[in-house]
Amino acid sequence: MDIVIKLSQFLLSLSLLIILHELGHFIPAKLFKTRVEKFYLFFDVKFSLFKKKIGETVYGIGWLPLGGYVKIAGMIDESMDTEQMKKEPQPWEFRSKPAWQRLIIMLGGVIVNFVLAFIIYIGMAWYYGEKYVSNESVKDGVWVVSDDLKNAGMQNGDKIVSIDGQKLEKFNEAQAKILTAETVEVKRNNENITLNLPKDFIGKQIENKGGMMISVRSPFVVGMVSEESANKEVLQPKDLILEVNGQSIKFFDEADSILKPFAGQEVDAKIKRDDQVQEVKLRLNDEGKIGVGLGMLSNEDLEKMGLFELKKEQYSLLQSFSVGIKKGKDQLFGYGKQLKKIANPETGAYKGVGGFKAIYDIFPQTWSWEMFWGITAILSIMLGVMNLLPIPALDGGHVMFLLYEIVTGRKPSDKFMEYAQTVGFFILIGLLLFANGNDIFKAIFGK
């Protein structure tokens, strides 16, 4: 059932994005009286699951869910219909239209993608509001989980001030921003320190499967108790470990250094269970561990303990516009930074490039409209940006040649466009093979 829910969200989001993107080409084409021969969701290689001709356009659903397309008459596209191009240009064909009209038709898809993302973020701000941890209220600083962040100089208890020179207001955004950052400014002992992250920082995090890098410092709450633990009869999930051998443990990140000196010994300890403090004896193994996992508290519980302030904002429709637009801009520029990292082999970011399985894995196993719309919005931005890349088979490639034509007044020949489209097609196939090959490699080798 979990797989069905996950797959349903994936296909619904993908279908919505493809249909709206292609409508972005279809509508201006129709407005400029350009004939659209096909409008397809998914690719109809050899056959279609469904098709129906209405007017001059065949509407259909293909069987291969790798995208979709509109086939515009008189245009060299992925269909490579060169026979049509050998005939005399007709008034209803794409090639017969002024360059500015062709430019609008080609830009229509990505414009719809960007507009859709901003509309979703505005709608989410209005309907759901916003809940976040105020970075300024994180009193005791961060717990540094990533060894690479530790190697860069970040320490437990540091308070993040800014990332790449931009003040951090919402702690929830810290991890995503640090992933593509070059510098992080922290406050330590009332002194501001700028840490320089290594160029291949993002690559190393990807190799470590992109786990948690930092968190708010959390008390030592017992999660799962191991069956091999000598303390399985003493400790229970949700117990709060307060003290070991007379030494106070306020945060989980302090436990390791406090426990290790007593490796292999039995120690006196104080725990809190159901609001009652109890004295117990704990047996440590030879590595100085007590054989439990860390239990996670909710943000509401951590707020009650005074570790930070959880802000809940509800916005009017008017306020939602500024909040949603800012969110959209942040996501757009954030994705641009990711692409810049991917384009530089030294960063190792290319290791994180994924295909359709990577997108599928983003969706949760339980249905959540809030998560669905949030994921759809960022995928819409990604689709828009990717389609703007100056690769001939993509919208960005067509836009590049149209801008050349508008500036120089010279139109590239049909033969040149055929060659360019072929080259672009092979580049796209290579990118698809690389991205989905990455998915397969990770699935097989777990990397």
Rosetta blueprint (number, residue, H / E / L):
1 M L
2 D H
3 I H
4 V H
5 I H
6 K H
7 L H
8 S H
9 Q H
10 F H
11 L H
12 L H
13 S H
14 L H
15 S H
16 L H
17 L H
18 I H
19 I H
20 L H
21 H H
22 E H
23 L H
24 G H
25 H H
26 F H
27 I H
28 P H
29 A H
30 K H
31 L H
32 F L
33 K L
34 T L
35 R L
36 V E
37 E E
38 K E
39 F E
40 Y E
41 L E
42 F E
43 F E
44 D E
45 V E
46 K E
47 F E
48 S E
49 L E
50 F E
51 K E
52 K E
53 K E
54 I E
55 G L
56 E L
57 T E
58 V E
59 Y E
60 G E
61 I E
62 G E
63 W E
64 L E
65 P E
66 L E
67 G E
68 G E
69 Y E
70 V E
71 K E
72 I E
73 A L
74 G L
75 M L
76 I L
77 D L
78 E L
79 S L
80 M L
81 D L
82 T H
83 E H
84 Q H
85 M H
86 K H
87 K L
88 E L
89 P L
90 Q L
91 P L
92 W L
93 E L
94 F H
95 R H
96 S H
97 K L
98 P L
99 A H
100 W H
101 Q H
102 R H
103 L H
104 I H
105 I H
106 M H
107 L H
108 G H
109 G H
110 V H
111 I H
112 V H
113 N H
114 F H
115 V H
116 L H
117 A H
118 F H
119 I H
120 I H
121 Y H
122 I H
123 G H
124 M H
125 A H
126 W H
127 Y H
128 Y H
129 G L
130 E E
131 K E
132 Y E
133 V E
134 S E
135 N H
136 E H
137 S H
138 V L
139 K L
140 D L
141 G L
142 V E
143 W E
144 V E
145 V L
146 S L
147 D H
148 D H
149 L H
150 K H
151 N H
152 A L
153 G L
154 M L
155 Q L
156 N L
157 G L
158 D L
159 K E
160 I E
161 V E
162 S E
163 I E
164 D L
165 G L
166 Q E
167 K E
168 L L
169 E L
170 K E
171 F H
172 N H
173 E H
174 A H
175 Q H
176 A H
177 K H
178 I H
179 L H
180 T L
181 A L
182 E L
183 T E
184 V E
185 E E
186 V E
187 K E
188 R E
189 N L
190 N L
191 E E
192 N E
193 I E
194 T E
195 L E
196 N E
197 L L
198 P L
199 K L
200 D L
201 F H
202 I H
203 G H
204 K H
205 Q H
206 I H
207 E H
208 N L
209 K L
210 G L
211 G L
212 M L
213 M L
214 I E
215 S E
216 V E
217 R L
218 S L
219 P L
220 F L
221 V E
222 V E
223 G E
224 M E
225 V E
226 S L
227 E L
228 E L
229 S L
230 A L
231 N L
232 K L
233 E L
234 V L
235 L L
236 Q L
237 P L
238 K L
239 D L
240 L E
241 I E
242 L E
243 E E
244 V E
245 N L
246 G L
247 Q E
248 S E
249 I L
250 K L
251 F L
252 F H
253 D H
254 E H
255 A H
256 D H
257 S H
258 I H
259 L H
260 K H
261 P H
262 F H
263 A L
264 G L
265 Q L
266 E E
267 V E
268 D E
269 A E
270 K E
271 I E
272 K E
273 R E
274 D L
275 D L
276 Q E
277 V E
278 Q E
279 E E
280 V E
281 K E
282 L E
283 R E
284 L L
285 N L
286 D L
287 E L
288 G L
289 K L
290 I L
291 G L
292 V E
293 G E
294 L E
295 G L
296 M L
297 L L
298 S L
299 N H
300 E H
301 D H
302 L H
303 E H
304 K H
305 M L
306 G L
307 L L
308 F L
309 E L
310 L E
311 K E
312 K E
313 E E
314 Q L
315 Y L
316 S L
317 L H
318 L H
319 Q H
320 S H
321 F H
322 S H
323 V H
324 G H
325 I H
326 K H
327 K H
328 G H
329 K H
330 D H
331 Q H
332 L H
333 F H
334 G H
335 Y H
336 G H
337 K H
338 Q H
339 L H
340 K H
341 K H
342 I H
343 A H
344 N L
345 P H
346 E H
347 T H
348 G L
349 A H
350 Y H
351 K H
352 G H
353 V L
354 G L
355 G L
356 F H
357 K H
358 A H
359 I H
360 Y H
361 D H
362 I H
363 F L
364 P L
365 Q L
366 T L
367 W L
368 S L
369 W H
370 E H
371 M H
372 F H
373 W H
374 G H
375 I H
376 T H
377 A H
378 I H
379 L H
380 S H
381 I H
382 M H
383 L H
384 G H
385 V H
386 M H
387 N H
388 L L
389 L L
390 P L
391 I L
392 P L
393 A L
394 L L
395 D H
396 G H
397 G H
398 H H
399 V H
400 M H
401 F H
402 L H
403 L H
404 Y H
405 E H
406 I H
407 V H
408 T H
409 G L
410 R L
411 K L
412 P L
413 S L
414 D H
415 K H
416 F H
417 M H
418 E H
419 Y H
420 A H
421 Q H
422 T H
423 V H
424 G H
425 F H
426 F H
427 I H
428 L H
429 I H
430 G H
431 L H
432 L H
433 L H
434 F H
435 A H
436 N H
437 G H
438 N H
439 D H
440 I H
441 F H
442 K H
443 A H
444 I H
445 F H
446 G L
447 K L
